[in-house]
Each structure stands twice: as C-alpha cells, then as structure tokens.
Amino acid sequence: MALSPPITTRLPRPIRHLWHRALDTVLPARCLKCGEVVSTASAGLCPTCWGALSFLGEPCCSCCGHPFEFDLGVDALCAACLESPPPFDRARAVLRYDEASRDLILAFKHADRTALAPSFAAWAQRAGRDLIADCDLIAPVPLHWSRLFARRYNQAALLANALGKATGKPTAPDLLLRRRATVRQGHLGRLARARNVAGAFALNPKRADMLAGRKVLLVDDVVTTGATISQCAAALRRGGAAAVHVLAVARVIQSA
C-alpha cells in the first residue's frame, strides 16, 4: 500500500523507495497489482488479478518458448527458430506481456517497485524449473553504467539475485557488460532493435574464468523481439559458455 500519487511523486526517489519497503513490512499483505488484501499464500495476487494474467507454458516451441495453439511434440520448433536458430538453447517466460501484466512489469522496471523481485522470482522458478536445474550460473542482462546510475538498480539483476537466493544457484550480476549506451527500444521495430543492440554486449574480462564450460541462465524482465537476449547469448557463447538458457518474467507474443 502506498500514499496517494500526488504525495509520493513529490518524495525524493530514495525516500519513496524506503517508504514502500517500510509499508510492506508493517501492513497486511496486499495484491501486487490492485492493492487488495490477500493471504500470505496467494502468490502475491488477488484472485481477480491472477485470473487476468496470461501465464505461458506448454505446448510451445522447444527453443524460444513461443506458445503453440496445438501440441506439436516435445521437440517441435516454431517457424522463426527453424528459419534462423537463435544463439541461445532455450528461452521461457512466465507471462504474456499484455494489458493485464504491463503495469506490474513497468512498476518493477521504472517505478521503484523493487519489492516485486521475490514474487517474480518465485513465478519464474516454477516456469523455468528445467532451465534452472540445468544451469551452473545465473546472470542478468546488463544495463549501461549511465542508465544504471540514473535508475539506481538493474531490474534484471534484482531478479537474478532473487532466483539465486531461492534456488541456491550462484549468480554473477556483472558477468556481462553493456559496452555502449543503446537508445530505448520501446518505439523501435524488430530490425531497428537488432541494429540498436548489435555488438553492444561483451563478457566482463574480470569474470572470464567463471564462464568456460558452464551453462548459463540469462535473466531479463521482458523479451520483445529477442534481439537483446540473442546478443547477450552470443557474447556468452564467444566467452566459452557450454549452453545459454533464457528466463524472463514476460514476453511479447507477436501476432501470426
């Protein structure tokens, strides 16, 4: 529960963050989306908000996780993966990114709702149990230092750390570096996104000895076209990763 927007928006960002954390500690558990009181066993959402979300799962492309309308078999691939196999081995997401999930994701990404990370991690743990079991190391998609300085946190790193804490898997928040400040991609199409992030990621030289021969779980908040995770996966492959799996909170499902 938070103060009314006119008051909270006037608070300095660090104070606003501490205020939300304090309220989360002393007040009853509330729905992460609408604020209704919920039980502690509710996975963080009231029944109405839970029912509005579109959770992803089988049947889906065995590589990228794109949902299928019908079950095409365990190893079935979507047309995109058949035409151009991505540099990652498997990718999965918890939710469809749509009207119902957008507010939650944007609050986590831009509005200091960092307390959402443990709940998202718990959902991701169930959605990506096979990927987590198969990985040796968890790493987030990195932010450029300038954007990290402005935002003060990397939401993918918070999610990766929460997953590591929940699963006991080691995490490497700085395994990858974003070498240049790419423009925001919200308004860009598929080809423009690919050009924007081309060559933007590299293995952190200080962490090179952690990677050789290991299976990495790459974590992000939202997958849209897959351009960012593909560039990150390619950098991990060049660094010697034995496998790269991807786990996200949400993904955009492109219309057929």
Secondary structure by P-SEA (a helix, b strand, c coil): ccccaaaaaaccaaaaaaaaaaaaacccccccccccccccccccccaaaaaabbbbcccccccccccccccccccccccccccccccccbbbbcccccccaaaaaaaacccccccaaaaaaaaaaaacaaaaaaccccccccccaaaaaaacccaaaaaaaaaaaacccccccccccccccccccccccaaaaaaaaccccccccccccccccbbbbbbbcccccaaaaaaaaaaaaaacccbbbbbbcbbbbccc
